[in-house]
């Protein structure tokens, strides 16, 4: 009888562990797979709301949330130097690199905090006065280094911070939230690190799912 009870208890324990193994964890965690986690590839839009000069501007964005808490992707600002912008928006007339960053779940909620950074480059039509103000220290005296603006010159570092919400809906998974952004000159010793532009907006993403072959 005791042997049968031990066998029953062992079987029950195995079933219990199996149940825990397939039970989904918190939606925003990095440990589980793409079914229920933010981990995976997403596509959507960034809609800028501030400053007023770019209110309503919308660009496409592709984002990869990786299981190790890193973040990579790119967006439609890559060739912004080709835009015809008023003088007050001239700091945006640059080209943006792909971005790299980090993300973390906020507690046991379905919220995610993230930060990513992009390198900014002068384009063929960028205003030449956007050239980087480097720090130059001959001897013991520091001051602005002479600059020679040219297309492709790395001038700024862009940073985006966001708090997003992951939702599972009948039409698919989505991420929505608010973001802020700022462009700063390169940090020392490459630049003075000063902020040259800042703003905010909203993000809306949907998960990239497997699709049928095109006809």
C-alpha positions in Angstrom: 0.0 0.0 0.0 2.8 2.4 0.9 4.6 1.6 -2.4 1.4 2.4 -4.3 1.1 5.7 -2.4 4.7 6.6 -3.2 4.1 5.9 -6.9 0.9 8.0 -6.8 2.7 10.8 -5.1 5.6 10.7 -7.6 3.2 10.7 -10.5 1.3 13.6 -9.1 4.5 15.6 -8.6 5.6 15.0 -12.2 2.2 16.1 -13.5 2.4 19.2 -11.2 5.9 20.1 -12.5 4.7 19.6 -16.1 1.8 22.0 -15.5 4.1 24.6 -14.1 6.4 24.2 -17.1 3.7 25.1 -19.6 2.0 27.7 -17.5 2.5 31.2 -19.0 4.4 33.7 -16.9 3.9 37.4 -16.7 3.3 38.9 -20.1 6.3 41.2 -20.0 8.9 38.8 -18.7 12.0 37.9 -20.8 12.1 34.2 -19.7 9.2 32.8 -21.7 8.9 32.5 -25.4 7.2 34.7 -28.0 3.7 33.4 -27.0 2.9 35.8 -24.1 6.2 37.7 -23.9 7.3 40.9 -25.5 10.3 38.9 -26.9 10.1 38.9 -30.7 9.9 41.3 -33.7 7.5 44.2 -33.9 6.4 46.7 -36.5 4.5 50.0 -36.1 4.7 53.7 -35.9 6.1 56.6 -33.9 3.9 59.6 -33.8 5.5 62.8 -32.6 3.5 65.2 -30.5 6.1 67.7 -29.4 7.5 70.2 -30.3 4.7 71.7 -32.1 6.6 71.9 -35.4 6.5 68.1 -35.8 3.2 67.4 -34.1 1.5 64.6 -36.0 4.6 63.5 -37.9 4.5 59.7 -38.1 7.3 57.4 -39.1 7.6 53.6 -39.4 9.6 51.6 -36.8 10.9 48.0 -36.6 11.9 46.7 -33.2 13.4 43.4 -31.9 13.0 42.7 -28.2 15.6 40.1 -27.3 15.3 37.6 -24.5 18.5 38.9 -22.8 16.9 42.3 -22.3 18.6 44.0 -25.2 16.8 45.9 -27.9 17.7 46.6 -31.6 15.9 48.0 -34.6 15.5 50.9 -37.0 12.9 53.5 -38.0 11.9 55.9 -40.7 14.1 58.7 -39.5 17.2 57.2 -41.3 17.2 59.8 -44.1 15.8 62.8 -42.3 18.5 65.0 -43.7 16.5 65.1 -47.0 13.5 66.7 -45.3 12.9 70.4 -45.9 12.5 71.7 -42.4 12.2 75.3 -40.9 15.2 76.7 -39.1 13.8 75.8 -35.6 13.7 72.2 -36.6 17.1 72.1 -38.4 18.6 69.8 -35.7 16.4 67.0 -37.1 17.8 67.4 -40.6 20.3 64.6 -40.0 20.5 60.9 -40.8 19.9 58.4 -38.0 21.6 55.0 -37.6 20.0 51.8 -36.5 19.4 51.8 -32.7 20.6 49.6 -29.8 19.3 49.6 -26.3 17.8 47.7 -23.3 14.4 46.9 -21.9 13.1 45.6 -18.6 9.6 44.5 -17.3 8.2 46.7 -14.7 7.4 44.5 -11.7 4.8 41.8 -12.4 2.8 44.2 -14.7 2.4 44.2 -18.4 4.5 47.4 -18.6 8.0 47.7 -20.1 10.6 50.4 -19.7 13.1 50.8 -22.4 16.0 53.1 -23.6 17.8 53.0 -26.9 20.4 55.2 -28.6 21.2 56.1 -32.2 24.1 57.8 -33.9 23.3 60.9 -35.9 25.1 61.9 -39.1 25.3 65.0 -41.4 23.5 64.4 -44.7 24.1 66.1 -48.0 21.4 68.7 -47.2 22.0 69.1 -43.5 22.8 72.7 -42.3 26.6 72.9 -41.9 26.2 74.7 -38.5 25.1 71.3 -37.1 28.7 70.1 -37.2 30.0 68.7 -33.9 31.6 71.0 -31.4 34.5 68.8 -30.3 36.5 69.4 -27.2 40.2 70.1 -28.0 42.8 70.3 -25.3 46.3 71.4 -26.5 48.5 71.4 -23.4 46.3 72.5 -20.4 43.8 74.7 -22.3 40.6 73.2 -23.6 38.3 74.7 -26.1 36.2 74.0 -29.3 38.2 72.2 -31.9 38.2 73.3 -35.5 35.6 71.4 -37.5 35.2 70.7 -41.2 31.6 69.6 -41.9 31.2 66.9 -44.5 28.3 64.5 -45.3 28.5 61.4 -43.2 30.1 63.2 -40.2 28.9 61.8 -36.9 27.7 64.8 -35.0 25.1 63.8 -32.3 23.8 61.0 -30.2 20.0 60.4 -30.1 18.3 58.8 -27.0 14.8 57.5 -26.7 13.1 56.5 -23.4 9.7 54.9 -23.2 7.2 53.2 -20.9 5.0 50.9 -22.9 2.1 48.5 -22.3 2.0 45.0 -23.8 -1.6 43.7 -24.6 -2.9 40.4 -26.0 -6.0 41.0 -28.1 -8.1 38.9 -30.4 -6.5 40.6 -33.4 -3.0 40.0 -32.1 -0.4 41.3 -29.7 0.3 45.0 -29.5 2.5 47.5 -27.7 1.4 51.1 -27.0 2.9 53.9 -24.9 4.6 57.2 -24.6 8.2 58.1 -25.5 10.6 61.0 -25.1 13.6 61.7 -27.2 16.6 64.0 -27.1 19.5 64.7 -29.4 22.8 65.6 -27.8 26.1 66.4 -29.1 28.6 63.6 -28.7 30.0 63.2 -25.2 33.5 64.2 -24.3 36.1 63.9 -25.6 34.3 63.8 -29.0 31.9 66.7 -28.2 30.5 68.9 -25.5 27.5 66.7 -24.8 25.0 69.6 -24.9 21.4 68.9 -25.7 20.3 70.4 -29.1 16.8 69.1 -29.4 14.1 67.3 -27.5 10.5 66.1 -27.8 8.0 63.4 -27.2 5.3 61.2 -28.8 3.4 57.9 -28.8 4.3 54.5 -30.1 2.1 51.8 -31.5 3.5 48.3 -32.4 2.1 45.0 -33.5 3.9 41.7 -33.4 5.3 40.4 -36.7 3.6 37.0 -37.2 4.3 34.2 -39.6 2.4 34.9 -42.9 1.3 32.7 -45.8 3.3 32.7 -49.0 2.4 35.5 -51.3 0.2 34.4 -54.3 
